[in-house]
Amino acid sequence: MRDLIVTENITLDGVVEASDDWFLVYDAGADTSDLLEVSRQHSAAADAFLVGRETFESMRGFWPEQTDDKTGITQYLNEVQKYVVSSTLQDPGWEPTTVLRGCDEVAGVKEQPGKDITVTGSIGLVQELAERKLVDEYRLFVYPVTAGHGRRLFEDGRELRRFALVETRAFSPGVVLLRYRTK
């Protein structure tokens, strides 16, 4: 069975909604090579990328148009098998993409042979996947800011869940990676 990995940028106060560009905390010219290297390692361990429709459409409108991306993100996203969970999307318009009609189909993708499946953004989808206990690992990149408002990864009213810490790692711009496995 493949692992479903949630990767999120998150503030100290738990916000994952990317409003106000809070995740761009670097000074101009800051060395982020260590952060980029870990991102490349995570991408190499995955052969599938899962998102909800809104995140997919936002990414589809940006990444395929990038021509001077030295990070490798554009190439990865253009080539990786993408899965988008949507009840309305008909033609994804960004290959290779498969439209899934719900989380039951996500469970089926996990059963297929392959590497990790990563999810990023897509807060509502991630919350539903967590509720259905389909998430195997959380990779939280904690940014040294507080947003004060915005959607959180785990909203009020969720049941108590425990996680096993498998890695902590600090990066030069003050970002800290926290990796947790679900129990």
CNS distance restraints for C-alpha pairs under 8 A (distance, minus, plus):
assign (resid   1 and name CA) (resid 110 and name CA) 5.86 0.50 0.50
assign (resid   1 and name CA) (resid 111 and name CA) 5.03 0.50 0.50
assign (resid   1 and name CA) (resid 112 and name CA) 6.78 0.50 0.50
assign (resid   1 and name CA) (resid 113 and name CA) 6.74 0.50 0.50
assign (resid   2 and name CA) (resid 110 and name CA) 4.97 0.50 0.50
assign (resid   2 and name CA) (resid 111 and name CA) 6.45 0.50 0.50
assign (resid   2 and name CA) (resid 112 and name CA) 7.11 0.50 0.50
assign (resid   2 and name CA) (resid 113 and name CA) 6.77 0.50 0.50
assign (resid   2 and name CA) (resid 114 and name CA) 6.33 0.50 0.50
assign (resid   2 and name CA) (resid 115 and name CA) 6.05 0.50 0.50
assign (resid   2 and name CA) (resid 116 and name CA) 5.54 0.50 0.50
assign (resid   2 and name CA) (resid 117 and name CA) 6.94 0.50 0.50
assign (resid   3 and name CA) (resid 110 and name CA) 6.87 0.50 0.50
assign (resid   3 and name CA) (resid 115 and name CA) 7.51 0.50 0.50
assign (resid   3 and name CA) (resid 116 and name CA) 5.01 0.50 0.50
assign (resid   3 and name CA) (resid 117 and name CA) 6.16 0.50 0.50
assign (resid   3 and name CA) (resid 135 and name CA) 7.53 0.50 0.50
assign (resid   3 and name CA) (resid 136 and name CA) 5.66 0.50 0.50
assign (resid   3 and name CA) (resid 137 and name CA) 7.50 0.50 0.50
assign (resid   4 and name CA) (resid 110 and name CA) 7.13 0.50 0.50
assign (resid   4 and name CA) (resid 116 and name CA) 6.11 0.50 0.50
assign (resid   4 and name CA) (resid 117 and name CA) 4.86 0.50 0.50
assign (resid   4 and name CA) (resid 118 and name CA) 5.92 0.50 0.50
assign (resid   4 and name CA) (resid 119 and name CA) 7.41 0.50 0.50
assign (resid   4 and name CA) (resid 134 and name CA) 6.91 0.50 0.50
assign (resid   4 and name CA) (resid 135 and name CA) 5.21 0.50 0.50
assign (resid   4 and name CA) (resid 136 and name CA) 5.30 0.50 0.50
assign (resid   4 and name CA) (resid 137 and name CA) 6.66 0.50 0.50
assign (resid   5 and name CA) (resid 116 and name CA) 6.90 0.50 0.50
assign (resid   5 and name CA) (resid 117 and name CA) 6.02 0.50 0.50
assign (resid   5 and name CA) (resid 118 and name CA) 4.71 0.50 0.50
assign (resid   5 and name CA) (resid 119 and name CA) 6.11 0.50 0.50
assign (resid   5 and name CA) (resid 135 and name CA) 6.30 0.50 0.50
assign (resid   5 and name CA) (resid 136 and name CA) 5.99 0.50 0.50
assign (resid   5 and name CA) (resid 137 and name CA) 4.85 0.50 0.50
assign (resid   5 and name CA) (resid 138 and name CA) 5.85 0.50 0.50
assign (resid   5 and name CA) (resid 139 and name CA) 7.15 0.50 0.50
assign (resid   6 and name CA) (resid 118 and name CA) 5.84 0.50 0.50
assign (resid   6 and name CA) (resid 119 and name CA) 4.77 0.50 0.50
assign (resid   6 and name CA) (resid 120 and name CA) 5.99 0.50 0.50
assign (resid   6 and name CA) (resid 126 and name CA) 7.30 0.50 0.50
assign (resid   6 and name CA) (resid 135 and name CA) 6.97 0.50 0.50
assign (resid   6 and name CA) (resid 137 and name CA) 6.23 0.50 0.50
assign (resid   6 and name CA) (resid 138 and name CA) 4.80 0.50 0.50
assign (resid   6 and name CA) (resid 139 and name CA) 6.01 0.50 0.50
assign (resid   7 and name CA) (resid 118 and name CA) 6.85 0.50 0.50
assign (resid   7 and name CA) (resid 119 and name CA) 6.00 0.50 0.50
assign (resid   7 and name CA) (resid 120 and name CA) 5.09 0.50 0.50
assign (resid   7 and name CA) (resid 121 and name CA) 7.77 0.50 0.50
assign (resid   7 and name CA) (resid 138 and name CA) 6.00 0.50 0.50
assign (resid   7 and name CA) (resid 139 and name CA) 4.61 0.50 0.50
assign (resid   7 and name CA) (resid 140 and name CA) 5.89 0.50 0.50
assign (resid   7 and name CA) (resid 141 and name CA) 7.62 0.50 0.50
assign (resid   8 and name CA) (resid  16 and name CA) 6.75 0.50 0.50
assign (resid   8 and name CA) (resid 120 and name CA) 5.67 0.50 0.50
assign (resid   8 and name CA) (resid 121 and name CA) 6.35 0.50 0.50
assign (resid   8 and name CA) (resid 138 and name CA) 7.83 0.50 0.50
assign (resid   8 and name CA) (resid 139 and name CA) 6.42 0.50 0.50
assign (resid   8 and name CA) (resid 140 and name CA) 5.13 0.50 0.50
assign (resid   8 and name CA) (resid 141 and name CA) 6.16 0.50 0.50
assign (resid   9 and name CA) (resid  16 and name CA) 6.03 0.50 0.50
assign (resid   9 and name CA) (resid  23 and name CA) 7.05 0.50 0.50
assign (resid   9 and name CA) (resid 140 and name CA) 5.98 0.50 0.50
assign (resid   9 and name CA) (resid 141 and name CA) 4.75 0.50 0.50
assign (resid   9 and name CA) (resid 142 and name CA) 6.10 0.50 0.50
assign (resid   9 and name CA) (resid 143 and name CA) 7.05 0.50 0.50
assign (resid  10 and name CA) (resid  14 and name CA) 5.81 0.50 0.50
assign (resid  10 and name CA) (resid  15 and name CA) 5.47 0.50 0.50
assign (resid  10 and name CA) (resid  16 and name CA) 4.69 0.50 0.50
assign (resid  10 and name CA) (resid  17 and name CA) 7.99 0.50 0.50
assign (resid  10 and name CA) (resid  23 and name CA) 7.99 0.50 0.50
assign (resid  10 and name CA) (resid 140 and name CA) 6.46 0.50 0.50
assign (resid  10 and name CA) (resid 141 and name CA) 5.96 0.50 0.50
assign (resid  10 and name CA) (resid 142 and name CA) 4.90 0.50 0.50
assign (resid  10 and name CA) (resid 143 and name CA) 6.07 0.50 0.50
assign (resid  11 and name CA) (resid  15 and name CA) 5.23 0.50 0.50
assign (resid  11 and name CA) (resid  16 and name CA) 6.73 0.50 0.50
assign (resid  11 and name CA) (resid 142 and name CA) 5.54 0.50 0.50
assign (resid  11 and name CA) (resid 143 and name CA) 5.05 0.50 0.50
assign (resid  11 and name CA) (resid 144 and name CA) 6.59 0.50 0.50
assign (resid  11 and name CA) (resid 145 and name CA) 5.58 0.50 0.50
assign (resid  11 and name CA) (resid 146 and name CA) 5.50 0.50 0.50
assign (resid  11 and name CA) (resid 147 and name CA) 6.64 0.50 0.50
assign (resid  12 and name CA) (resid 142 and name CA) 6.37 0.50 0.50
assign (resid  12 and name CA) (resid 143 and name CA) 6.47 0.50 0.50
assign (resid  12 and name CA) (resid 144 and name CA) 6.25 0.50 0.50
assign (resid  12 and name CA) (resid 145 and name CA) 5.92 0.50 0.50
assign (resid  12 and name CA) (resid 146 and name CA) 5.46 0.50 0.50
assign (resid  13 and name CA) (resid 145 and name CA) 7.94 0.50 0.50
assign (resid  13 and name CA) (resid 146 and name CA) 5.45 0.50 0.50
assign (resid  13 and name CA) (resid 147 and name CA) 6.93 0.50 0.50
assign (resid  13 and name CA) (resid 148 and name CA) 7.15 0.50 0.50
assign (resid  14 and name CA) (resid 152 and name CA) 5.53 0.50 0.50
assign (resid  14 and name CA) (resid 153 and name CA) 6.80 0.50 0.50
assign (resid  15 and name CA) (resid 146 and name CA) 7.89 0.50 0.50
assign (resid  15 and name CA) (resid 147 and name CA) 6.62 0.50 0.50
assign (resid  15 and name CA) (resid 148 and name CA) 8.00 0.50 0.50
assign (resid  15 and name CA) (resid 149 and name CA) 7.11 0.50 0.50
assign (resid  15 and name CA) (resid 150 and name CA) 5.73 0.50 0.50
assign (resid  15 and name CA) (resid 151 and name CA) 5.60 0.50 0.50
assign (resid  15 and name CA) (resid 152 and name CA) 4.43 0.50 0.50
assign (resid  15 and name CA) (resid 153 and name CA) 6.75 0.50 0.50
assign (resid  16 and name CA) (resid 121 and name CA) 7.65 0.50 0.50
assign (resid  16 and name CA) (resid 123 and name CA) 7.58 0.50 0.50
assign (resid  16 and name CA) (resid 150 and name CA) 7.30 0.50 0.50
assign (resid  16 and name CA) (resid 151 and name CA) 6.10 0.50 0.50
assign (resid  16 and name CA) (resid 152 and name CA) 5.39 0.50 0.50
assign (resid  16 and name CA) (resid 153 and name CA) 5.97 0.50 0.50
assign (resid  17 and name CA) (resid 121 and name CA) 7.78 0.50 0.50
assign (resid  17 and name CA) (resid 123 and name CA) 7.59 0.50 0.50
assign (resid  17 and name CA) (resid 150 and name CA) 5.61 0.50 0.50
assign (resid  17 and name CA) (resid 151 and name CA) 5.25 0.50 0.50
assign (resid  17 and name CA) (resid 152 and name CA) 6.91 0.50 0.50
assign (resid  18 and name CA) (resid  22 and name CA) 6.86 0.50 0.50
assign (resid  18 and name CA) (resid  23 and name CA) 7.18 0.50 0.50
assign (resid  19 and name CA) (resid 150 and name CA) 7.46 0.50 0.50
assign (resid  22 and name CA) (resid 145 and name CA) 7.03 0.50 0.50
assign (resid  22 and name CA) (resid 147 and name CA) 7.05 0.50 0.50
assign (resid  23 and name CA) (resid 143 and name CA) 6.55 0.50 0.50
assign (resid  25 and name CA) (resid 143 and name CA) 7.71 0.50 0.50
assign (resid  25 and name CA) (resid 144 and name CA) 7.89 0.50 0.50
assign (resid  25 and name CA) (resid 145 and name CA) 7.98 0.50 0.50
assign (resid  25 and name CA) (resid 173 and name CA) 7.64 0.50 0.50
assign (resid  26 and name CA) (resid  30 and name CA) 5.82 0.50 0.50
assign (resid  26 and name CA) (resid 173 and name CA) 6.24 0.50 0.50
assign (resid  30 and name CA) (resid 173 and name CA) 7.07 0.50 0.50
assign (resid  31 and name CA) (resid 172 and name CA) 6.91 0.50 0.50
assign (resid  31 and name CA) (resid 173 and name CA) 7.26 0.50 0.50
assign (resid  32 and name CA) (resid  36 and name CA) 6.25 0.50 0.50
assign (resid  32 and name CA) (resid 171 and name CA) 7.70 0.50 0.50
assign (resid  32 and name CA) (resid 172 and name CA) 6.63 0.50 0.50
assign (resid  32 and name CA) (resid 173 and name CA) 6.64 0.50 0.50
assign (resid  33 and name CA) (resid  37 and name CA) 6.04 0.50 0.50
assign (resid  34 and name CA) (resid  38 and name CA) 6.46 0.50 0.50
assign (resid  34 and name CA) (resid 171 and name CA) 6.34 0.50 0.50
assign (resid  34 and name CA) (resid 172 and name CA) 7.22 0.50 0.50
assign (resid  35 and name CA) (resid  39 and name CA) 6.38 0.50 0.50
assign (resid  35 and name CA) (resid 171 and name CA) 6.12 0.50 0.50
assign (resid  35 and name CA) (resid 172 and name CA) 7.87 0.50 0.50
assign (resid  36 and name CA) (resid  40 and name CA) 6.28 0.50 0.50
assign (resid  36 and name CA) (resid  71 and name CA) 7.21 0.50 0.50
assign (resid  37 and name CA) (resid  41 and name CA) 6.31 0.50 0.50
assign (resid  38 and name CA) (resid  42 and name CA) 6.22 0.50 0.50
assign (resid  39 and name CA) (resid  43 and name CA) 6.19 0.50 0.50
assign (resid  40 and name CA) (resid  44 and name CA) 6.14 0.50 0.50
assign (resid  40 and name CA) (resid  72 and name CA) 7.81 0.50 0.50
assign (resid  41 and name CA) (resid  45 and name CA) 6.47 0.50 0.50
assign (resid  42 and name CA) (resid  46 and name CA) 6.69 0.50 0.50
assign (resid  43 and name CA) (resid  47 and name CA) 7.65 0.50 0.50
assign (resid  43 and name CA) (resid  76 and name CA) 7.54 0.50 0.50
assign (resid  45 and name CA) (resid 115 and name CA) 6.23 0.50 0.50
assign (resid  45 and name CA) (resid 116 and name CA) 6.10 0.50 0.50
assign (resid  46 and name CA) (resid 115 and name CA) 5.03 0.50 0.50
assign (resid  46 and name CA) (resid 116 and name CA) 4.23 0.50 0.50
assign (resid  46 and name CA) (resid 117 and name CA) 5.65 0.50 0.50
assign (resid  46 and name CA) (resid 118 and name CA) 6.65 0.50 0.50
assign (resid  47 and name CA) (resid  80 and name CA) 5.98 0.50 0.50
assign (resid  47 and name CA) (resid  81 and name CA) 6.44 0.50 0.50
assign (resid  47 and name CA) (resid 114 and name CA) 6.86 0.50 0.50
assign (resid  47 and name CA) (resid 115 and name CA) 5.40 0.50 0.50
assign (resid  47 and name CA) (resid 116 and name CA) 6.20 0.50 0.50
assign (resid  47 and name CA) (resid 117 and name CA) 6.48 0.50 0.50
assign (resid  48 and name CA) (resid  80 and name CA) 5.94 0.50 0.50
assign (resid  48 and name CA) (resid  81 and name CA) 4.87 0.50 0.50
assign (resid  48 and name CA) (resid  82 and name CA) 5.79 0.50 0.50
assign (resid  48 and name CA) (resid  83 and name CA) 7.26 0.50 0.50
assign (resid  48 and name CA) (resid 115 and name CA) 7.44 0.50 0.50
assign (resid  48 and name CA) (resid 116 and name CA) 6.67 0.50 0.50
assign (resid  48 and name CA) (resid 117 and name CA) 4.67 0.50 0.50
assign (resid  48 and name CA) (resid 118 and name CA) 6.39 0.50 0.50
assign (resid  49 and name CA) (resid  80 and name CA) 6.78 0.50 0.50
assign (resid  49 and name CA) (resid  81 and name CA) 6.24 0.50 0.50
assign (resid  49 and name CA) (resid  82 and name CA) 4.75 0.50 0.50
assign (resid  49 and name CA) (resid  83 and name CA) 6.06 0.50 0.50
assign (resid  49 and name CA) (resid 117 and name CA) 5.60 0.50 0.50
assign (resid  49 and name CA) (resid 118 and name CA) 4.97 0.50 0.50
assign (resid  49 and name CA) (resid 119 and name CA) 6.02 0.50 0.50
assign (resid  50 and name CA) (resid  82 and name CA) 5.89 0.50 0.50
assign (resid  50 and name CA) (resid  83 and name CA) 4.67 0.50 0.50
assign (resid  50 and name CA) (resid  84 and name CA) 5.79 0.50 0.50
assign (resid  50 and name CA) (resid  85 and name CA) 7.63 0.50 0.50
assign (resid  50 and name CA) (resid 117 and name CA) 6.74 0.50 0.50
assign (resid  50 and name CA) (resid 118 and name CA) 5.95 0.50 0.50
assign (resid  50 and name CA) (resid 119 and name CA) 4.84 0.50 0.50
assign (resid  50 and name CA) (resid 120 and name CA) 7.41 0.50 0.50
assign (resid  51 and name CA) (resid  55 and name CA) 6.21 0.50 0.50
assign (resid  51 and name CA) (resid  56 and name CA) 5.94 0.50 0.50
assign (resid  51 and name CA) (resid  82 and name CA) 7.89 0.50 0.50
assign (resid  51 and name CA) (resid  83 and name CA) 6.45 0.50 0.50
assign (resid  51 and name CA) (resid  84 and name CA) 5.03 0.50 0.50
assign (resid  51 and name CA) (resid  85 and name CA) 6.41 0.50 0.50
assign (resid  51 and name CA) (resid 119 and name CA) 5.78 0.50 0.50
assign (resid  51 and name CA) (resid 120 and name CA) 6.54 0.50 0.50
assign (resid  51 and name CA) (resid 121 and name CA) 7.16 0.50 0.50
assign (resid  51 and name CA) (resid 122 and name CA) 5.71 0.50 0.50
assign (resid  51 and name CA) (resid 125 and name CA) 7.40 0.50 0.50
assign (resid  52 and name CA) (resid  56 and name CA) 6.03 0.50 0.50
assign (resid  52 and name CA) (resid  84 and name CA) 5.31 0.50 0.50
assign (resid  52 and name CA) (resid  85 and name CA) 4.90 0.50 0.50
assign (resid  52 and name CA) (resid  86 and name CA) 6.44 0.50 0.50
assign (resid  52 and name CA) (resid 122 and name CA) 5.21 0.50 0.50
assign (resid  52 and name CA) (resid 124 and name CA) 7.94 0.50 0.50
assign (resid  52 and name CA) (resid 125 and name CA) 6.01 0.50 0.50
assign (resid  53 and name CA) (resid  57 and name CA) 6.04 0.50 0.50
assign (resid  53 and name CA) (resid  84 and name CA) 5.91 0.50 0.50
assign (resid  53 and name CA) (resid  85 and name CA) 6.07 0.50 0.50
assign (resid  53 and name CA) (resid  86 and name CA) 5.45 0.50 0.50
assign (resid  53 and name CA) (resid  89 and name CA) 7.24 0.50 0.50
assign (resid  54 and name CA) (resid  58 and name CA) 6.21 0.50 0.50
assign (resid  54 and name CA) (resid 122 and name CA) 7.36 0.50 0.50
assign (resid  55 and name CA) (resid  59 and name CA) 6.10 0.50 0.50
assign (resid  55 and name CA) (resid 121 and name CA) 6.49 0.50 0.50
assign (resid  55 and name CA) (resid 122 and name CA) 5.73 0.50 0.50
assign (resid  56 and name CA) (resid  60 and name CA) 5.88 0.50 0.50
assign (resid  56 and name CA) (resid  84 and name CA) 6.62 0.50 0.50
assign (resid  57 and name CA) (resid  61 and name CA) 6.14 0.50 0.50
assign (resid  58 and name CA) (resid  62 and name CA) 6.64 0.50 0.50
assign (resid  59 and name CA) (resid  63 and name CA) 5.74 0.50 0.50
assign (resid  60 and name CA) (resid  64 and name CA) 6.38 0.50 0.50
assign (resid  60 and name CA) (resid  94 and name CA) 6.65 0.50 0.50
assign (resid  61 and name CA) (resid  65 and name CA) 7.44 0.50 0.50
assign (resid  62 and name CA) (resid  66 and name CA) 6.95 0.50 0.50
assign (resid  63 and name CA) (resid  74 and name CA) 5.58 0.50 0.50
assign (resid  63 and name CA) (resid  77 and name CA) 7.38 0.50 0.50
assign (resid  63 and name CA) (resid  78 and name CA) 7.75 0.50 0.50
assign (resid  64 and name CA) (resid  74 and name CA) 6.60 0.50 0.50
assign (resid  64 and name CA) (resid  78 and name CA) 6.50 0.50 0.50
assign (resid  66 and name CA) (resid  74 and name CA) 6.64 0.50 0.50
assign (resid  69 and name CA) (resid  73 and name CA) 7.30 0.50 0.50
assign (resid  69 and name CA) (resid  74 and name CA) 6.50 0.50 0.50
assign (resid  72 and name CA) (resid  76 and name CA) 6.18 0.50 0.50
assign (resid  73 and name CA) (resid  77 and name CA) 6.07 0.50 0.50
assign (resid  74 and name CA) (resid  78 and name CA) 6.01 0.50 0.50
assign (resid  75 and name CA) (resid  79 and name CA) 6.15 0.50 0.50
assign (resid  76 and name CA) (resid  80 and name CA) 5.77 0.50 0.50
assign (resid  77 and name CA) (resid  82 and name CA) 7.91 0.50 0.50
assign (resid  78 and name CA) (resid  94 and name CA) 7.65 0.50 0.50
assign (resid  78 and name CA) (resid  95 and name CA) 7.22 0.50 0.50
assign (resid  78 and name CA) (resid  96 and name CA) 7.68 0.50 0.50
assign (resid  79 and name CA) (resid  95 and name CA) 7.77 0.50 0.50
assign (resid  79 and name CA) (resid  96 and name CA) 6.94 0.50 0.50
assign (resid  80 and name CA) (resid  96 and name CA) 6.98 0.50 0.50
assign (resid  81 and name CA) (resid  95 and name CA) 7.83 0.50 0.50
assign (resid  81 and name CA) (resid  96 and name CA) 5.30 0.50 0.50
assign (resid  81 and name CA) (resid  97 and name CA) 5.93 0.50 0.50
assign (resid  81 and name CA) (resid  98 and name CA) 7.74 0.50 0.50
assign (resid  82 and name CA) (resid  95 and name CA) 7.74 0.50 0.50
assign (resid  82 and name CA) (resid  96 and name CA) 6.11 0.50 0.50
assign (resid  82 and name CA) (resid  97 and name CA) 4.49 0.50 0.50
assign (resid  82 and name CA) (resid  98 and name CA) 6.28 0.50 0.50
assign (resid  83 and name CA) (resid  97 and name CA) 5.57 0.50 0.50
assign (resid  83 and name CA) (resid  98 and name CA) 4.90 0.50 0.50
assign (resid  83 and name CA) (resid  99 and name CA) 5.79 0.50 0.50
assign (resid  83 and name CA) (resid 100 and name CA) 6.61 0.50 0.50
assign (resid  84 and name CA) (resid  97 and name CA) 7.21 0.50 0.50
assign (resid  84 and name CA) (resid  98 and name CA) 6.43 0.50 0.50
assign (resid  84 and name CA) (resid  99 and name CA) 4.99 0.50 0.50
assign (resid  84 and name CA) (resid 100 and name CA) 5.89 0.50 0.50
assign (resid  85 and name CA) (resid  99 and name CA) 5.96 0.50 0.50
assign (resid  85 and name CA) (resid 100 and name CA) 4.68 0.50 0.50
assign (resid  85 and name CA) (resid 101 and name CA) 5.65 0.50 0.50
assign (resid  85 and name CA) (resid 102 and name CA) 5.81 0.50 0.50
assign (resid  85 and name CA) (resid 103 and name CA) 7.47 0.50 0.50
assign (resid  85 and name CA) (resid 125 and name CA) 7.91 0.50 0.50
assign (resid  86 and name CA) (resid  99 and name CA) 6.62 0.50 0.50
assign (resid  86 and name CA) (resid 100 and name CA) 6.23 0.50 0.50
assign (resid  86 and name CA) (resid 101 and name CA) 5.37 0.50 0.50
assign (resid  86 and name CA) (resid 102 and name CA) 6.85 0.50 0.50
assign (resid  87 and name CA) (resid 100 and name CA) 7.87 0.50 0.50
assign (resid  87 and name CA) (resid 101 and name CA) 5.24 0.50 0.50
assign (resid  87 and name CA) (resid 102 and name CA) 7.35 0.50 0.50
assign (resid  89 and name CA) (resid  99 and name CA) 7.33 0.50 0.50
assign (resid  90 and name CA) (resid  99 and name CA) 7.72 0.50 0.50
assign (resid  92 and name CA) (resid  97 and name CA) 6.48 0.50 0.50
assign (resid  92 and name CA) (resid  98 and name CA) 7.66 0.50 0.50
assign (resid  92 and name CA) (resid  99 and name CA) 7.29 0.50 0.50
assign (resid 100 and name CA) (resid 105 and name CA) 5.95 0.50 0.50
assign (resid 100 and name CA) (resid 106 and name CA) 7.12 0.50 0.50
assign (resid 101 and name CA) (resid 105 and name CA) 6.75 0.50 0.50
assign (resid 102 and name CA) (resid 106 and name CA) 6.86 0.50 0.50
assign (resid 103 and name CA) (resid 107 and name CA) 6.38 0.50 0.50
assign (resid 103 and name CA) (resid 128 and name CA) 7.75 0.50 0.50
assign (resid 103 and name CA) (resid 129 and name CA) 6.83 0.50 0.50
assign (resid 104 and name CA) (resid 108 and name CA) 6.67 0.50 0.50
assign (resid 105 and name CA) (resid 109 and name CA) 6.44 0.50 0.50
assign (resid 106 and name CA) (resid 110 and name CA) 6.39 0.50 0.50
assign (resid 107 and name CA) (resid 111 and name CA) 6.61 0.50 0.50
assign (resid 107 and name CA) (resid 134 and name CA) 6.98 0.50 0.50
assign (resid 108 and name CA) (resid 112 and name CA) 6.82 0.50 0.50
assign (resid 110 and name CA) (resid 117 and name CA) 7.66 0.50 0.50
assign (resid 119 and name CA) (resid 126 and name CA) 7.51 0.50 0.50
assign (resid 121 and name CA) (resid 126 and name CA) 7.92 0.50 0.50
assign (resid 122 and name CA) (resid 126 and name CA) 6.10 0.50 0.50
assign (resid 123 and name CA) (resid 127 and name CA) 6.15 0.50 0.50
assign (resid 123 and name CA) (resid 151 and name CA) 7.79 0.50 0.50
assign (resid 123 and name CA) (resid 152 and name CA) 7.97 0.50 0.50
assign (resid 123 and name CA) (resid 153 and name CA) 6.60 0.50 0.50
assign (resid 124 and name CA) (resid 128 and name CA) 6.28 0.50 0.50
assign (resid 125 and name CA) (resid 129 and name CA) 6.10 0.50 0.50
assign (resid 126 and name CA) (resid 130 and name CA) 6.06 0.50 0.50
assign (resid 126 and name CA) (resid 153 and name CA) 7.89 0.50 0.50
assign (resid 127 and name CA) (resid 131 and name CA) 6.19 0.50 0.50
assign (resid 127 and name CA) (resid 153 and name CA) 7.04 0.50 0.50
assign (resid 127 and name CA) (resid 154 and name CA) 7.05 0.50 0.50
assign (resid 128 and name CA) (resid 132 and name CA) 6.27 0.50 0.50
assign (resid 129 and name CA) (resid 133 and name CA) 6.19 0.50 0.50
assign (resid 129 and name CA) (resid 134 and name CA) 5.26 0.50 0.50
assign (resid 129 and name CA) (resid 135 and name CA) 6.17 0.50 0.50
assign (resid 130 and name CA) (resid 134 and name CA) 5.96 0.50 0.50
assign (resid 130 and name CA) (resid 135 and name CA) 5.59 0.50 0.50
assign (resid 135 and name CA) (resid 182 and name CA) 7.13 0.50 0.50
assign (resid 136 and name CA) (resid 181 and name CA) 5.86 0.50 0.50
assign (resid 136 and name CA) (resid 182 and name CA) 5.37 0.50 0.50
assign (resid 137 and name CA) (resid 179 and name CA) 7.04 0.50 0.50
assign (resid 137 and name CA) (resid 180 and name CA) 5.57 0.50 0.50
assign (resid 137 and name CA) (resid 181 and name CA) 4.35 0.50 0.50
assign (resid 137 and name CA) (resid 182 and name CA) 5.82 0.50 0.50
assign (resid 138 and name CA) (resid 178 and name CA) 7.86 0.50 0.50
assign (resid 138 and name CA) (resid 179 and name CA) 5.63 0.50 0.50
assign (resid 138 and name CA) (resid 180 and name CA) 5.17 0.50 0.50
assign (resid 138 and name CA) (resid 181 and name CA) 6.46 0.50 0.50
assign (resid 138 and name CA) (resid 182 and name CA) 7.87 0.50 0.50
assign (resid 139 and name CA) (resid 177 and name CA) 6.70 0.50 0.50
assign (resid 139 and name CA) (resid 178 and name CA) 5.87 0.50 0.50
assign (resid 139 and name CA) (resid 179 and name CA) 4.56 0.50 0.50
assign (resid 139 and name CA) (resid 180 and name CA) 6.63 0.50 0.50
assign (resid 140 and name CA) (resid 176 and name CA) 7.99 0.50 0.50
assign (resid 140 and name CA) (resid 177 and name CA) 5.60 0.50 0.50
assign (resid 140 and name CA) (resid 178 and name CA) 5.14 0.50 0.50
assign (resid 140 and name CA) (resid 179 and name CA) 6.30 0.50 0.50
assign (resid 141 and name CA) (resid 175 and name CA) 6.36 0.50 0.50
assign (resid 141 and name CA) (resid 176 and name CA) 5.61 0.50 0.50
assign (resid 141 and name CA) (resid 177 and name CA) 4.49 0.50 0.50
assign (resid 141 and name CA) (resid 178 and name CA) 6.47 0.50 0.50
assign (resid 142 and name CA) (resid 175 and name CA) 5.54 0.50 0.50
assign (resid 142 and name CA) (resid 176 and name CA) 5.12 0.50 0.50
assign (resid 142 and name CA) (resid 177 and name CA) 6.18 0.50 0.50
assign (resid 142 and name CA) (resid 178 and name CA) 7.41 0.50 0.50
assign (resid 143 and name CA) (resid 174 and name CA) 6.91 0.50 0.50
assign (resid 143 and name CA) (resid 175 and name CA) 4.80 0.50 0.50
assign (resid 143 and name CA) (resid 176 and name CA) 6.81 0.50 0.50
assign (resid 144 and name CA) (resid 174 and name CA) 6.23 0.50 0.50
assign (resid 144 and name CA) (resid 175 and name CA) 6.31 0.50 0.50
assign (resid 151 and name CA) (resid 155 and name CA) 7.76 0.50 0.50
assign (resid 154 and name CA) (resid 158 and name CA) 7.03 0.50 0.50
assign (resid 162 and name CA) (resid 182 and name CA) 7.00 0.50 0.50
assign (resid 162 and name CA) (resid 183 and name CA) 6.44 0.50 0.50
assign (resid 163 and name CA) (resid 180 and name CA) 5.79 0.50 0.50
assign (resid 163 and name CA) (resid 181 and name CA) 5.63 0.50 0.50
assign (resid 163 and name CA) (resid 182 and name CA) 4.86 0.50 0.50
assign (resid 163 and name CA) (resid 183 and name CA) 5.67 0.50 0.50
assign (resid 164 and name CA) (resid 180 and name CA) 5.29 0.50 0.50
assign (resid 164 and name CA) (resid 181 and name CA) 5.11 0.50 0.50
assign (resid 164 and name CA) (resid 182 and name CA) 6.42 0.50 0.50
assign (resid 164 and name CA) (resid 183 and name CA) 6.80 0.50 0.50
assign (resid 165 and name CA) (resid 178 and name CA) 7.44 0.50 0.50
assign (resid 165 and name CA) (resid 179 and name CA) 5.99 0.50 0.50
assign (resid 165 and name CA) (resid 180 and name CA) 4.51 0.50 0.50
assign (resid 165 and name CA) (resid 181 and name CA) 6.50 0.50 0.50
assign (resid 166 and name CA) (resid 178 and name CA) 7.95 0.50 0.50
assign (resid 166 and name CA) (resid 179 and name CA) 5.58 0.50 0.50
assign (resid 166 and name CA) (resid 180 and name CA) 5.65 0.50 0.50
assign (resid 166 and name CA) (resid 181 and name CA) 6.83 0.50 0.50
assign (resid 167 and name CA) (resid 177 and name CA) 7.56 0.50 0.50
assign (resid 167 and name CA) (resid 178 and name CA) 5.96 0.50 0.50
assign (resid 167 and name CA) (resid 179 and name CA) 5.06 0.50 0.50
assign (resid 167 and name CA) (resid 180 and name CA) 7.29 0.50 0.50
assign (resid 168 and name CA) (resid 176 and name CA) 6.98 0.50 0.50
assign (resid 168 and name CA) (resid 177 and name CA) 5.49 0.50 0.50
assign (resid 168 and name CA) (resid 178 and name CA) 4.81 0.50 0.50
assign (resid 168 and name CA) (resid 179 and name CA) 6.46 0.50 0.50
assign (resid 169 and name CA) (resid 176 and name CA) 5.59 0.50 0.50
assign (resid 169 and name CA) (resid 177 and name CA) 5.07 0.50 0.50
assign (resid 169 and name CA) (resid 178 and name CA) 6.86 0.50 0.50
assign (resid 170 and name CA) (resid 174 and name CA) 6.73 0.50 0.50
assign (resid 170 and name CA) (resid 175 and name CA) 6.04 0.50 0.50
assign (resid 170 and name CA) (resid 176 and name CA) 4.39 0.50 0.50
assign (resid 170 and name CA) (resid 177 and name CA) 6.35 0.50 0.50
assign (resid 171 and name CA) (resid 175 and name CA) 5.33 0.50 0.50
assign (resid 171 and name CA) (resid 176 and name CA) 6.05 0.50 0.50
assign (resid 171 and name CA) (resid 177 and name CA) 7.96 0.50 0.50
